[in-house]
Amino acid sequence: MQTKLTRFKKAGLVFCLFIFTAFFTIAQQVLKPANIFSDHMVLQREQPVPVWGVATPSEEITVGFAGQIKSVIADKSGKWMVKLDPLTTSTVGREMLITGKSKIVLSDILVGEVWICSGQSNMQFPVAAVPEVKGLIPFMKNIRSFEVGRTVSLEESEDVIGEWSTEHPSSAVAFGFAYFLEELSDIPVGIIHSSWGSSSLEAWMPRNMGSELPYFKEIMDEFDGDKATQERIAQILESPTKWSNQDDIFLRRQPNILYNAMIKPLVPFANRGLVWYQGERNTRYLSGVPEVTEENWFHRVAGMKEYGSVLKEWMLRYREEWQNDEMNLLVVMLPGYGKGTEKKTDIDPEDPTEESWAWIRESQLQVLDLPYTAVANTIDLGDKTNIHPTDKLPVGQRLALLAAVNTLGGDRLVTGPMMLDVQEKGSELVVHFSNAKGLKTSDGKAPSGFWLADEAGDWKRAEARLEGESIVLSSEGISQPKYIRYAFAGMPKVNLVNELELPAYPFRTDSFEH
């Protein structure tokens, strides 16, 4: 009995020591701002700017910047946050002073436009691989970058891996966007680059979006119930050795856990919005459809149609996380790509009835239903057989035009022609466009990429001619055309542009299922 009592006392002593140590550690927590705050950062102009971190519980923290001084008392867990009043643009690096029981000085801080650039491999695609983009580096001015470390977490992380730098963003699209935005506005640009190749939209979703999207709840329930997957994730993260390529691919293709580690800890850092270049993975993965086969093509189309509505819900949720209903979303439309599948390699990349990315491009355009959104049209870009095209410079340019006008003001034309309405005229259909000033073809030839169909859905190439800011369509094989598909194919040949040489957006007027 005495031995058991002694053991019990020892166990109790160890437990008390553990509790005391944990309490003492919290009580002596060193003053530290979140990792997103560091030397060389860019703060968002014309918005309240949250600054947060950890310290000793009940410690008074003061943040001073640009003539403002804000104070707050850390809560019982040591967390603190202040909000600076909206700041004006500054190209001069200044210091931020954070004081409590100790003092932290952050230096060389600019104030300008902050954008998060996220997505999968075409956002991750490096500057070094695009000579046209790389050539802009010597002319870079007030551009700063924060490269978010690529990792995952089964729980929402408190802090992010990375720090601000005066180096350019590693992403070719992100750097091109920043370069041209700074050139157009003469305002410092800060890029927070958080992307990972072959990741799905679901990888960047908060876990509890399952309450709004039943299919995502099913995905998360399956993920939570897969003990082998959970254990493998834990083993990879705990391993002292570098991840293998297989481990890397495995991690980035899981749902939710990229959001937990690479987006959540950025909240609520003030920013203008999000540039999103993603969707390739979701052409083969949504609603449980794993890969491309002839048998599941119809279901793939259904999945790609869902993508737009899911993307809208996702963006609304991000705005909720940041408590900013005006947080912008700039989506990069998937460019041309005409490669077939293993089971069907001989597809016609111009045929609007073949398996293609046309469906997800149409779906991406659904985000325009929301305010403060835009889609950069890339239908004239891409590579027939390479899912990673190198023509990233025009993507950055078009994104910068959208951002400069949509968020900085102005009435300049920044998008290509968009179908406004269609008029029946005997055996012809007349398409009227918005944003069509100076409507022309880029090569001086007749407009291409148009197809017509009758009530039965029998599609034929259309003969097209320009009439002012409209296009007149006809086809010898169709006496009574009813429907139009324009640039609605894997890699259509298109040449219709406006006076700024910006391409017309793809569209269709039918409601056929495939």
Sequence and secondary structure as in RCSB ss.txt:
>XXXX:A:sequence
MQTKLTRFKKAGLVFCLFIFTAFFTIAQQVLKPANIFSDHMVLQREQPVPVWGVATPSEEITVGFAGQIKSVIAD
KSGKWMVKLDPLTTSTVGREMLITGKSKIVLSDILVGEVWICSGQSNMQFPVAAVPEVKGLIPFMKNIRSFEVGR
TVSLEESEDVIGEWSTEHPSSAVAFGFAYFLEELSDIPVGIIHSSWGSSSLEAWMPRNMGSELPYFKEIMDEFDG
DKATQERIAQILESPTKWSNQDDIFLRRQPNILYNAMIKPLVPFANRGLVWYQGERNTRYLSGVPEVTEENWFHR
VAGMKEYGSVLKEWMLRYREEWQNDEMNLLVVMLPGYGKGTEKKTDIDPEDPTEESWAWIRESQLQVLDLPYTAV
ANTIDLGDKTNIHPTDKLPVGQRLALLAAVNTLGGDRLVTGPMMLDVQEKGSELVVHFSNAKGLKTSDGKAPSGF
WLADEAGDWKRAEARLEGESIVLSSEGISQPKYIRYAFAGMPKVNLVNELELPAYPFRTDSFEH
>XXXX:A:secstr
 HHHHHHHHHHHHHHHHHHHHHHHHHHT   EE TT  TT EEETTS EEEEEE STT EEEEEETTEEEEEE  
TTSEEEEEE     EEEEEEEEEESSSEEEEEEEEEEEEEEEEESHHHH BGGG HHHHTTGGG  SEEEEE   
   SS  SS S  EESS  SBHHHHHHHHHHHHHH S EEEEEEE TT  GGGGS GGGGGT HHHHHHHHHHHH
 HHHHHHHHHHHH SS   HHHHHHHHTSSSHHHHHHTGGGTT   SEEEEE  TGGGT BTTB S  STTHHHH
HHHHHHHHHHHHHHHHHHHHHHT TT EEEEE   B    BTTB    TT TTSS THHHHHHHGGGGGSSSEEE
E  TT B SS SS S  HHHHHHHHHHHHHHHH      S  EEEEEEEETTEEEEEEES TT EETTSS   SE
EEE TT  EEE EEEEETTEEEEEBTTBSS  EEEES SSS    EE TT  B   EE      
